[in-house]
Amino acid sequence: MSTATQTRPGDDPFVAGLSRYVGGLRGRYARAGSSRWWTPVRVLLVLTVLTSLAGFLQKAPCRTHPWTGEYQYTRVCYTDVYALYFAEGLGGDPATGSRLGVPYRDHPVEYPAVIGGLMWAAAGIANAVLPDDPKVANGQVVSDNRGKTFFDVTALMLALCALLVTWSVARLAGAQRVWDAAMVALAPVVVLDGFINWDLAAVALTCLALLAWAKNRPLLAGVLVGLGAATKLYPLLVLVALLPLCARAGRLKPFALSAAGALGAIFAVYLPVALLVSRTFTFPNATCDHARQLPAWRFFFSLSQTRGEDWGSPWLALRYLRGQPLDSNVPCGTSPLLLNLLTATLFLGIVALVYAMVMFARRRPRVPQILFLLVAGFILVNKVDSPQYCLWLLPLAVLSRPRWGPILVWQATELLLTVANFYALVHLDHGSTGIPDGVYQGAFLIRDVALLWIVGLVVRDVLAPEHDVVRAGGADDPAGGPLDGAEDRLSLASVYAPA
């Protein structure tokens, strides 16, 4: 018997060293039927609260200190949340007596509809908490503290999302591996990147969708995927991951229910916005040569098509090496055709490789493994890789390869890239300070190598399941739902089976 198959499910070297502080690998806290209040899940949720508090404190200087002298970048406390309260007009127009801006109706928000709803809700709460703001004198805003309250309310919303992520991962990992969720609860990337944008909301919906699927509720899983896709598009990859797995197991009916639920949820979210908001805005701006009028809810989709090489992407590195973009002389408001074609082609190639691996693997891969590979592939070839995108991968990496060592090494490179990203912006504004493009690209390369290392470990576990630490404990696919323990109906594994 191999070493991997002898490993107990909880025997992560890091966890083994610390487990004595929480009752041991199978101690009093983990005993079935225990009446103690401090269950593993509750401990994990408390740890998540502490991590979220650390994340709030890390961003707090940017809600009180003026953004001058590149303060928001040099202190690494920049957050879209605070900046967009003002940029998206969420505080209304004091000159006209308006105290609350409605996303899509009053301003073309560049995010999907659920994020627009979260913005509106947080702005409404901030407006109610501070009814005397803004203070106006001679038609000018003298002070307005609602932006700070907006950030605080949004941070609380995102902290609740972080709790849902930890809770979901603990449930998805199964009773034997519940402490794996500590890798999420204590994740350094949540501290540094968790409150940059609204990505934790999409991550929470994705994890809840996976949990619903694991509990054999495919329609609910699809609805949650649809809500996640109306927050950030990447949750749609859940369906892309499930399709070949369900085909191999002959379980296409649950997949069809999930796909229908996702389509219905997206339609239900966007239909009211499209019907109730008839006003159009100039996209991308009035100074653009090819500007056009669009409903505000379409800005996100049009922006995704027309944006060029952006931060964190290999295409930006290629532009740096070539000294020019792939698409030269792209008029403002039009799409970079070659860049879009190459990005789409590469990602479709990744999907094809992952699908082939699903069909040829000796044992059907686990759902989190395939979803992790697809999301990682998407990030690696995408036109932009914002610092907070690492949150998309965090729960999937933990469920796919629950080992502290590789997870922490990868997160260290994500933190390095986040800091490098902000200091590259300093250099962009002030060439004599910050870090030059070459150093930034070096940090980007280090992160990519670390992420590809994790990808390689997951691929190895898929092709050689005896190395899979989850299956070493005798489980098949704790997150598999209808796929857990199912027999194969369509498989090409026998093609490469030993004689």
C-alpha positions as CSV (number, residue, x, y, z in Angstrom):
1,M,0.0,0.0,0.0
2,S,1.3,3.5,-0.9
3,T,2.1,6.1,1.7
4,A,-0.8,8.2,0.4
5,T,-3.4,5.5,1.0
6,Q,-2.1,5.1,4.6
7,T,-2.5,8.7,5.5
8,R,-5.4,9.5,7.8
9,P,-7.7,12.2,6.4
10,G,-6.7,14.8,9.1
11,D,-3.0,14.1,9.0
12,D,-1.9,17.4,7.3
13,P,1.5,18.1,8.8
14,F,0.5,21.7,9.7
15,V,-2.8,20.6,11.3
16,A,-1.2,17.7,13.1
17,G,1.1,20.1,14.8
18,L,-1.6,22.5,15.9
19,S,-4.5,20.1,16.5
20,R,-3.7,19.6,20.1
21,Y,-5.0,23.1,20.8
22,V,-8.4,22.2,19.5
23,G,-8.8,18.8,20.9
24,G,-6.6,16.8,18.5
25,L,-7.3,15.3,15.2
26,R,-10.2,13.2,16.6
27,G,-10.4,14.8,20.0
28,R,-13.3,15.9,22.1
29,Y,-14.4,18.8,19.8
30,A,-14.7,16.4,16.8
31,R,-16.6,13.6,18.7
32,A,-20.0,12.8,17.1
33,G,-22.8,13.9,19.4
34,S,-20.7,16.2,21.5
35,S,-22.7,18.6,23.6
36,R,-19.9,21.2,23.8
37,W,-20.8,24.6,22.3
38,W,-17.3,25.0,20.8
39,T,-17.8,22.7,17.8
40,P,-15.3,22.8,15.0
41,V,-17.5,24.9,12.7
42,R,-18.1,27.5,15.4
43,V,-14.4,27.7,16.1
44,L,-13.8,28.2,12.3
45,L,-16.5,31.0,12.2
46,V,-14.8,32.8,15.1
47,L,-11.5,32.6,13.3
48,T,-13.2,34.0,10.2
49,V,-14.5,36.9,12.2
50,L,-11.0,37.7,13.4
51,T,-9.6,37.5,9.9
52,S,-12.3,39.8,8.6
53,L,-11.6,42.2,11.4
54,A,-7.9,42.2,10.5
55,G,-8.9,42.9,6.9
56,F,-11.1,45.8,7.9
57,L,-8.3,47.3,10.0
58,Q,-5.9,46.9,7.1
59,K,-8.2,49.0,4.9
60,A,-9.3,51.4,7.6
61,P,-6.6,54.0,7.0
62,C,-8.0,54.6,3.5
63,R,-11.4,55.5,4.9
64,T,-10.0,58.3,7.1
65,H,-6.8,59.5,5.6
66,P,-6.9,61.8,2.5
67,W,-5.8,59.9,-0.7
68,T,-2.9,62.3,-1.4
69,G,0.7,61.5,-2.1
70,E,-0.3,58.0,-3.3
71,Y,-1.2,57.2,0.3
72,Q,-3.8,54.5,-0.8
73,Y,-1.2,52.6,-2.8
74,T,1.9,53.0,-0.5
75,R,-0.1,51.8,2.5
76,V,-1.7,49.0,0.4
77,C,-5.1,50.0,1.7
78,Y,-6.8,51.0,-1.6
79,T,-10.3,49.7,-1.9
80,D,-12.8,50.1,-4.8
81,V,-15.6,50.1,-2.3
82,Y,-14.8,53.5,-0.8
83,A,-13.7,55.0,-4.1
84,L,-16.8,53.9,-6.0
85,Y,-19.2,55.4,-3.5
86,F,-18.2,58.8,-5.0
87,A,-17.3,57.7,-8.5
88,E,-20.7,55.9,-9.0
89,G,-22.7,58.8,-7.6
90,L,-24.2,56.7,-4.8
91,G,-24.5,59.8,-2.6
92,G,-26.9,61.5,-5.0
93,D,-26.5,65.1,-6.2
94,P,-26.6,67.5,-3.2
95,A,-27.0,70.4,-5.6
96,T,-30.4,69.1,-6.7
97,G,-31.4,67.9,-3.2
98,S,-30.9,64.2,-4.1
99,R,-29.3,62.2,-1.3
100,L,-29.2,58.7,-2.8
101,G,-28.1,57.6,-6.3
102,V,-29.8,54.6,-7.7
103,P,-27.4,52.3,-9.7
104,Y,-28.2,52.0,-13.4
105,R,-31.0,54.6,-13.2
106,D,-28.8,57.6,-12.1
107,H,-25.4,56.4,-13.1
108,P,-23.9,53.7,-15.4
109,V,-22.4,51.2,-12.8
110,E,-19.8,49.1,-14.5
111,Y,-20.6,46.0,-12.5
112,P,-23.2,43.2,-12.8
113,A,-26.7,43.7,-11.3
114,V,-26.2,42.0,-7.9
115,I,-23.3,44.2,-7.1
116,G,-25.4,47.2,-8.1
117,G,-28.0,46.0,-5.6
118,L,-25.4,45.6,-2.9
119,M,-24.2,49.2,-3.6
120,W,-27.7,50.6,-3.4
121,A,-28.5,48.8,-0.2
122,A,-25.3,49.9,1.5
123,A,-25.7,53.5,0.3
124,G,-29.3,53.5,1.6
125,I,-28.1,52.4,5.0
126,A,-25.4,55.0,5.1
127,N,-27.9,57.6,4.1
128,A,-30.2,56.6,6.9
129,V,-27.4,56.4,9.5
130,L,-26.2,59.9,8.7
131,P,-29.3,61.9,7.8
132,D,-27.5,65.2,8.3
133,D,-24.9,64.5,5.6
134,P,-23.8,65.9,3.3
135,K,-23.2,69.3,4.7
136,V,-23.5,71.9,1.9
137,A,-22.4,75.6,1.9
138,N,-22.8,77.9,-1.1
139,G,-23.8,75.0,-3.3
140,Q,-20.7,73.1,-2.5
141,V,-20.3,69.9,-0.4
142,V,-18.2,70.9,2.7
143,S,-18.2,67.4,4.3
144,D,-19.8,64.0,3.7
145,N,-19.1,61.1,6.0
146,R,-21.5,58.8,4.3
147,G,-18.7,57.3,2.2
148,K,-17.0,56.0,5.3
149,T,-20.3,54.5,6.6
150,F,-20.8,53.0,3.1
151,F,-17.5,51.3,3.4
152,D,-18.2,50.0,6.9
153,V,-21.6,48.6,5.9
154,T,-20.2,47.0,2.8
155,A,-17.3,45.5,4.8
156,L,-19.9,44.0,7.2
157,M,-21.7,42.5,4.2
158,L,-18.5,41.0,2.9
159,A,-17.5,39.7,6.3
160,L,-20.9,37.9,6.4
161,C,-20.0,36.5,2.9
162,A,-16.6,35.3,4.3
163,L,-18.5,33.5,7.1
164,L,-20.7,31.8,4.5
165,V,-17.6,30.7,2.5
166,T,-16.0,29.2,5.6
167,W,-19.2,27.5,6.7
168,S,-19.7,26.1,3.2
169,V,-16.2,24.8,2.8
170,A,-16.4,23.1,6.3
171,R,-19.6,21.3,5.1
172,L,-18.2,20.5,1.7
173,A,-15.0,19.0,3.2
174,G,-17.0,16.5,5.2
175,A,-17.0,15.6,8.9
176,Q,-13.6,13.9,8.7
177,R,-11.9,16.9,7.1
178,V,-13.8,19.8,8.7
179,W,-10.6,21.5,9.9
180,D,-9.5,22.0,6.3
181,A,-11.8,25.0,6.3
182,A,-9.3,26.7,8.6
183,M,-7.2,27.3,5.5
184,V,-10.1,29.6,4.4
185,A,-10.9,31.0,7.8
186,L,-7.3,32.1,8.4
187,A,-6.4,33.0,4.8
188,P,-3.9,35.9,4.5
189,V,-5.5,36.9,1.1
190,V,-8.7,37.6,2.9
191,V,-6.9,40.1,5.1
192,L,-5.2,42.0,2.2
193,D,-7.7,41.5,-0.7
194,G,-11.0,40.6,0.9
195,F,-12.4,44.2,1.0
196,I,-10.9,45.6,-2.2
197,N,-14.1,44.8,-4.2
198,W,-17.3,42.8,-3.9
199,D,-15.8,39.5,-5.0
200,L,-16.5,37.7,-1.7
201,A,-20.2,38.0,-2.5
202,A,-19.7,36.0,-5.7
203,V,-17.4,33.5,-3.8
204,A,-20.1,33.0,-1.2
205,L,-22.8,32.3,-3.8
206,T,-20.4,29.9,-5.6
207,C,-19.7,28.0,-2.4
208,L,-23.4,27.8,-1.5
209,A,-24.1,26.6,-5.0
210,L,-21.6,23.8,-4.5
211,L,-23.1,22.9,-1.1
212,A,-26.6,22.8,-2.6
213,W,-25.2,20.4,-5.3
214,A,-23.5,18.3,-2.7
215,K,-26.8,18.0,-0.8
216,N,-28.5,16.7,-4.0
217,R,-30.4,19.9,-4.7
218,P,-29.4,20.7,-8.2
219,L,-32.1,23.2,-9.0
220,L,-31.2,25.3,-6.0
221,A,-27.5,25.0,-6.9
222,G,-28.3,26.3,-10.4
223,V,-30.2,29.3,-8.9
224,L,-27.2,30.2,-6.7
225,V,-24.9,29.8,-9.7
226,G,-27.1,32.3,-11.6
227,L,-27.1,34.7,-8.7
228,G,-23.3,34.4,-8.6
229,A,-23.0,35.0,-12.3
230,A,-25.0,38.2,-11.8
231,T,-22.4,39.2,-9.3
232,K,-19.2,38.1,-11.2
233,L,-19.3,36.0,-14.3
234,Y,-16.9,33.3,-13.1
235,P,-19.5,31.2,-11.1
236,L,-20.9,30.0,-14.5
237,L,-17.8,27.8,-14.6
238,V,-19.6,25.6,-12.1
239,L,-21.8,24.5,-14.9
240,V,-18.9,24.1,-17.2
241,A,-17.2,21.8,-14.6
242,L,-20.3,19.8,-13.9
243,L,-21.1,19.0,-17.6
244,P,-18.3,16.4,-18.3
245,L,-18.6,14.9,-14.8
246,C,-22.3,14.4,-15.2
247,A,-21.9,13.0,-18.7
248,R,-19.3,10.5,-17.5
249,A,-21.6,9.4,-14.7
250,G,-24.8,9.4,-16.8
251,R,-26.3,12.0,-14.5
252,L,-27.3,14.7,-17.0
253,K,-30.8,15.3,-15.5
254,P,-29.4,17.0,-12.3
255,F,-27.1,19.0,-14.6
256,A,-30.1,20.1,-16.7
257,L,-31.9,21.2,-13.6
258,S,-28.9,23.3,-12.5
259,A,-28.5,24.9,-15.9
260,A,-32.2,25.8,-16.0
261,G,-32.0,27.2,-12.5
262,A,-29.0,29.3,-13.4
263,L,-30.6,30.7,-16.6
264,G,-33.8,31.5,-14.7
265,A,-32.0,33.3,-11.9
266,I,-30.0,35.4,-14.3
267,F,-33.2,36.3,-16.2
268,A,-35.0,37.1,-13.0
269,V,-32.2,39.5,-11.8
270,Y,-31.7,41.3,-15.1
271,L,-35.2,41.6,-16.4
272,P,-36.4,44.1,-13.8
273,V,-33.3,46.2,-14.3
274,A,-33.8,46.2,-18.1
275,L,-37.5,47.0,-17.9
276,L,-37.4,49.6,-15.1
277,V,-34.4,51.5,-16.3
278,S,-35.0,53.0,-19.7
279,R,-32.4,55.8,-19.5
280,T,-29.3,55.4,-21.6
281,F,-25.7,56.7,-21.1
282,T,-22.8,57.4,-23.3
283,F,-20.4,54.4,-23.5
284,P,-17.6,54.5,-22.6
285,N,-17.5,58.3,-22.3
286,A,-18.5,61.4,-24.2
287,T,-14.9,62.0,-25.4
288,C,-14.6,58.6,-27.1
289,D,-14.4,58.6,-30.9
290,H,-16.8,55.6,-31.2
291,A,-19.0,56.4,-28.2
292,R,-22.6,55.1,-28.3
293,Q,-25.7,55.1,-26.1
294,L,-26.3,52.1,-24.0
295,P,-28.5,51.1,-21.1
296,A,-26.5,51.2,-17.9
297,W,-26.9,47.5,-17.1
298,R,-25.1,46.7,-20.4
299,F,-21.9,48.7,-19.5
300,F,-20.3,45.7,-17.7
301,F,-20.7,43.4,-20.7
302,S,-19.5,46.1,-23.2
303,L,-16.6,47.0,-21.0
304,S,-15.5,43.4,-20.8
305,Q,-15.4,43.2,-24.6
306,T,-13.6,46.5,-25.2
307,R,-11.0,46.5,-22.5
308,G,-7.4,45.8,-23.5
309,E,-4.5,44.2,-21.7
310,D,-4.9,45.0,-18.1
311,W,-3.3,44.5,-14.7
312,G,-2.1,41.1,-13.7
313,S,-2.6,39.5,-17.2
314,P,0.0,37.7,-19.3
315,W,-1.1,40.0,-22.1
316,L,0.2,43.0,-20.2
317,A,3.5,41.2,-19.8
318,L,3.6,40.5,-23.5
319,R,2.8,44.1,-24.2
320,Y,5.7,45.1,-22.0
321,L,8.1,42.7,-23.8
322,R,6.9,43.7,-27.3
323,G,6.8,47.4,-26.5
324,Q,3.3,47.6,-28.0
325,P,-0.1,45.9,-27.6
326,L,-1.3,43.0,-29.8
327,D,-3.9,45.2,-31.4
328,S,-2.4,48.5,-32.5
329,N,-4.4,51.6,-33.0
330,V,-7.7,50.3,-31.5
331,P,-10.2,53.2,-31.6
332,C,-11.7,54.1,-28.3
333,G,-15.0,52.2,-27.7
334,T,-14.1,49.3,-30.0
335,S,-12.9,45.8,-29.2
336,P,-9.3,44.5,-29.5
337,L,-10.1,41.7,-31.9
338,L,-6.9,39.8,-31.8
339,L,-6.6,39.9,-28.0
340,N,-10.2,38.8,-27.6
341,L,-9.7,36.0,-30.1
342,L,-6.5,34.7,-28.5
343,T,-8.0,34.9,-25.0
344,A,-11.1,33.0,-26.0
345,T,-9.1,30.4,-28.0
346,L,-6.7,29.7,-25.1
347,F,-9.5,29.3,-22.6
348,L,-11.5,27.0,-24.9
349,G,-8.3,25.0,-25.2
350,I,-8.0,24.7,-21.4
351,V,-11.6,23.6,-21.2
352,A,-11.0,21.0,-23.9
353,L,-7.9,19.7,-22.0
354,V,-9.8,19.5,-18.7
355,Y,-12.7,17.7,-20.4
356,A,-10.3,15.2,-21.9
357,M,-8.8,14.6,-18.5
358,V,-12.2,14.0,-17.0
359,M,-13.0,11.3,-19.6
360,F,-9.6,9.6,-19.7
361,A,-8.8,9.7,-15.9
362,R,-8.8,6.2,-14.3
363,R,-11.3,7.5,-11.7
364,R,-13.8,10.3,-12.2
365,P,-12.3,13.5,-10.7
366,R,-13.9,15.3,-7.8
367,V,-16.1,18.4,-8.6
368,P,-13.8,20.9,-6.8
369,Q,-10.8,19.6,-8.6
370,I,-12.3,20.3,-12.1
371,L,-13.8,23.6,-11.0
372,F,-10.4,24.7,-9.6
373,L,-8.6,23.9,-12.8
374,L,-11.1,25.8,-14.9
375,V,-11.1,28.9,-12.7
376,A,-7.3,28.9,-12.5
377,G,-7.1,28.5,-16.3
378,F,-9.5,31.4,-16.8
379,I,-7.5,33.6,-14.5
380,L,-4.2,32.7,-16.1
381,V,-5.3,33.6,-19.6
382,N,-7.8,36.4,-18.9
383,K,-7.3,40.0,-20.0
384,V,-7.2,41.2,-16.4
385,D,-6.3,39.6,-13.1
386,S,-7.3,42.0,-10.3
387,P,-5.7,41.3,-6.9
388,Q,-8.9,40.1,-5.4
389,Y,-9.4,37.4,-8.0
390,C,-7.3,35.1,-5.8
391,L,-10.4,34.9,-3.6
392,W,-12.2,32.9,-6.4
393,L,-9.5,30.2,-6.1
394,L,-9.2,30.1,-2.3
395,P,-12.0,27.7,-1.4
396,L,-11.6,25.6,-4.5
397,A,-7.8,25.2,-3.9
398,V,-8.6,24.1,-0.3
399,L,-11.2,21.6,-1.4
400,S,-9.0,20.3,-4.2
401,R,-5.7,20.1,-2.5
402,P,-6.2,20.5,1.3
403,R,-2.5,20.9,2.3
404,W,-1.4,24.0,4.3
405,G,2.1,24.1,2.8
406,P,1.2,24.6,-0.9
407,I,-1.8,26.8,-0.1
408,L,0.3,29.2,2.1
409,V,3.1,29.4,-0.5
410,W,0.6,30.3,-3.2
411,Q,-1.1,32.9,-1.0
412,A,2.3,34.4,-0.2
413,T,2.9,35.0,-3.9
414,E,-0.6,36.5,-4.2
415,L,0.2,39.0,-1.4
416,L,3.5,39.8,-3.2
417,L,1.6,40.5,-6.4
418,T,-1.0,42.7,-4.6
419,V,1.7,44.9,-3.1
420,A,3.6,45.0,-6.4
421,N,0.4,46.0,-8.2
422,F,-0.1,49.0,-6.0
423,Y,3.5,50.1,-6.1
424,A,3.4,49.7,-9.9
425,L,0.6,52.2,-9.9
426,V,2.8,54.6,-7.9
427,H,5.5,54.2,-10.5
428,L,2.9,54.9,-13.2
429,D,1.9,58.1,-11.6
430,H,5.4,59.1,-10.5
431,G,8.2,57.5,-12.5
432,S,10.8,58.2,-9.9
433,T,9.1,56.2,-7.1
434,G,7.3,52.9,-6.8
435,I,8.5,49.8,-8.8
436,P,9.2,49.7,-12.5
437,D,7.3,47.4,-14.9
438,G,10.0,44.8,-15.0
439,V,9.9,44.3,-11.2
440,Y,6.1,44.1,-11.3
441,Q,6.2,41.5,-14.1
442,G,8.6,39.5,-12.0
443,A,6.2,39.4,-9.2
444,F,3.5,38.4,-11.6
445,L,5.7,35.5,-12.9
446,I,6.4,34.3,-9.4
447,R,2.6,34.2,-8.7
448,D,2.0,32.3,-11.9
449,V,4.6,29.7,-11.1
450,A,3.1,29.1,-7.7
451,L,-0.4,28.8,-9.1
452,L,0.8,26.5,-11.8
453,W,2.4,24.4,-9.1
454,I,-0.9,24.0,-7.4
455,V,-2.5,23.2,-10.7
456,G,0.1,20.5,-11.3
457,L,-0.6,19.0,-7.9
458,V,-4.3,18.8,-8.6
459,V,-3.7,17.4,-12.1
460,R,-1.5,14.7,-10.6
461,D,-4.2,13.9,-8.0
462,V,-6.7,13.5,-10.8
463,L,-4.6,11.3,-13.0
464,A,-3.2,9.3,-10.0
465,P,-6.0,9.3,-7.4
466,E,-3.9,7.4,-4.9
467,H,-2.2,10.8,-4.2
468,D,-5.5,12.5,-3.5
469,V,-5.5,13.2,0.3
470,V,-9.3,13.4,0.3
471,R,-9.8,10.0,-1.3
472,A,-7.1,8.6,0.9
473,G,-9.6,8.6,3.7
474,G,-12.0,6.4,1.8
475,A,-14.3,9.1,0.5
476,D,-15.3,9.4,-3.2
477,D,-16.4,13.0,-3.7
478,P,-17.9,14.7,-0.6
479,A,-18.9,17.7,-2.8
480,G,-20.2,15.5,-5.6
481,G,-23.9,15.2,-4.7
482,P,-25.5,13.1,-7.4
483,L,-22.0,12.1,-8.5
484,D,-20.7,10.9,-5.2
485,G,-20.3,7.1,-5.5
486,A,-21.9,7.0,-8.9
487,E,-20.8,4.5,-11.5
488,D,-19.3,5.6,-14.8
489,R,-21.6,5.4,-17.8
490,L,-19.3,7.1,-20.3
491,S,-15.6,6.8,-19.8
492,L,-12.5,6.5,-22.0
493,A,-10.3,5.5,-19.1
494,S,-10.0,1.9,-20.5
495,V,-8.1,3.3,-23.5
496,Y,-5.1,3.8,-21.3
497,A,-5.8,1.0,-18.8
498,P,-2.8,-1.3,-18.3
499,A,-2.9,-4.6,-20.1
